[in-house]
Every structure is written in C-alpha cells, then in structure tokens.
Amino acid sequence: MTDRPYGDGDGTFRAAGGVEGIQRLVEDFYDVMSTRDYARVIRDMHPNDLTISIDKLARFLCGWMGGPRRYKDKYGGIAIPPAHKHLPIHDSERNAWLNCMQEALDRQPYPQSFKDYLIEQLAVPAGRIVNLRQKIEQLDE
C-alpha cells in the first residue's frame, strides 16, 4: 500500500488509501458513531445531517496524514483543540470517539500495524482536546 513508513512524508496518507481510502474510513466512522449506544453522547454533538462533518473530517485527515491540505483549501486553517473548546469533551467522550474510530479502522483493509499506528496517533490530538477542556473548567472555577 505504501513505499514509505507511516509518519514519513505522505506514507500515512498513502497507507490509508489516499483521498478515497480516507473518505471510506470517515464514512464508516460516522456510521459507527450513529449506530452505537456508547457513542450517542458524541453523535449528539454533531448536526443531524452529517454531510459537512464528514467532509471536514475527511479533508482534515488527508492533510494530517501527509496528503493534500484539502481542509485548508476549503475551510481555512484549523487548530484541533481550540476548534473543539465549545464542546464538553472529557475522557469518556474522547474514549467514545477513539472507539468509533477503532471500529471504523477495523472495517478497512489496512494492515493491523497501520491500524495500531493510526489509533495511537489519533489519541494525541484527542487527548489535547480533553486537556484544553480541563483547563477551561479550572479557569471557570
């Protein structure tokens, strides 16, 4: 699938199947989020129509994985933790999001090493969102 190691240049993007592979992953992710009871709390943070959410996540992941910066081209720049600061995201919401992504990854034809790598990498910004939420709540006290 790739001739570069994950995390090197566009190696992750290529391992994910490029734009088309990432689109499938994101569509599966939102399907999982919409059908699992454990994910209801995070699904409720999204609009009923997921079209824009799907587009944004797919475009973001393309650039984040080392491919074309499709999110920036359409929506402008983004910093993940501040973009989510208005949402009550704590450990349980982060875990639900990561569990949805794990289920979506498991639906893909990726090697297990890539699935493991990707979920580990995605846990980093997810953790930063939780950390920002904790700081905001400390300031509000």
N, C-alpha and C positions, 0 to 999 in steps of 0.2 A: 504494500500500500504506500510506503514511503521509502525514500532512499536517504532520509535524514533522521537522526534521532529526535524523539519528541522533545520539544522545547528549543530546538535549534532551527533558527530561521523559520521556514514555513513547514517544518516537519510535522508539527501537531496538526496544522490545517490540512495537510495532505493525508495524514493518517486518518483524519475524521471524514475523508471523502470529499474534501473541498466544499464549495458552496452547497452542492446538492446533498452531501452527506450530513452537513451541519443542519440543513433545513429539515431533513428527516429526523435527526436527533431532537431538534427543538419541537417539532410537531408531536413526536412521541412523548416528550417531556410534558407538554401541556395536556396531552391525552391522559397521562398518568395522573397529573395534578387534578384533572377534572373528574377522575373516577375513583380516587382513593379517599376513604374516610379520613385517614390520618393527614391528608393534605387540604382538607376543607378550609382550615384557617388561612392558609396561604392562597388558595384559589379565590377566597373571598376578598383578598387584597387586590384582585385584578378585575377589569371590567367584564361584563357578561360576554361581549364579543372580544375574542382573543386575537383578532387579526393583527392589530398593531403590536400587541405584546409579543406575538410570535415573530413578527417582522423585526422588532427591535432586538430581541434576544439572538435571533439567527444572525443578524447583521453584526451585533456586538461580538459574538463568539468568533465570527470569521476573522476579525482584526485581532482579537485577544489570542487566537490560536496561531497568529503569524501570517494570516492571509490578507486579502484586501481589506482596507478600512471602510467597509460598507456602511457601518453605523455612522461614522463621522461624515461620510459623503451625503447622507440623507438627513440626519438629525443633529449633526454637530458633535462637539466633544462631550465626553461623559466621564465622571469620576464615580465609580460604583457606590462606595459608602454614602457620600452626600446625596446621591440620587435616590437613595432609599431611606433617608433620615426621617421622613414623614411617616414611615410605617413602623408599627410596633413589632420589630423583629428581634426575638430573643433566641436562646438556644433551641427551644422546641421548634420554632419556625424555620431556623437555619437547618435543623436536622430533617424536617419535613421536606424542605427544598432539595437538600442533598439526597434524600431517599428517593424522591421523584426522579432526580437526575440519574441515580444509580439504576433505577428500573428502566429508564429510557435508554441508558447505555447498554443494559443487558439485552435490549431488543436489537441492538446494532450488530453487524457482522465484524466488529472490531476484535483484534486480539485482546486477550484478558490483560496483558501488560499495558495496553493503551487505556483500557477502561480504568484500571487501577491508577495509572498516572493521571488521567484526566480528573477523576473524582478527587484525588489528592490536591491537584492544582486548584480546582474549583472551591475547595474547602477554605482556601486562603482568603479570597475576597468575601466569601460568606461569613467568615469569622470577623473580618474587618467591619462588616455591617453591624454585627452584634456588638462589637466593641464601641462603635460610634453610638449606638442606641444606649448602651450603658453610661457613656459619658454624658449624653444629653439628659438622661434621667438623674444622674448625680448633680448636674447643674440646676435641675428643676427642684431639687430637694431643699 
